């Protein structure tokens, strides 16, 4: 059974400059979406056609673009304000 969001969970690539322009809430939402990406196409329930349809978007953690996106996002978040609980 396919996950509800299917290929809609694909994430656009963003430069560090684009990430820095986002507010912290948007960055945390992007972090959450990156974390729910599937591990690899081999473990996915998506068809090859569905995977190909996302083009240059990030869909799997096994994609080197995912690693870059996650690293860049964490770098930008590290420079943001921290709230003590």
Protein Blocks (a to p, Z undefined) as FASTA:
>chain_A
ZZfklmmlpccdddfklmmmpcfklmmmmmmmmmmpcfblklpcbdfklmmmnomacfbf
klmklmmmmmmmmmmmmmpccddZZ
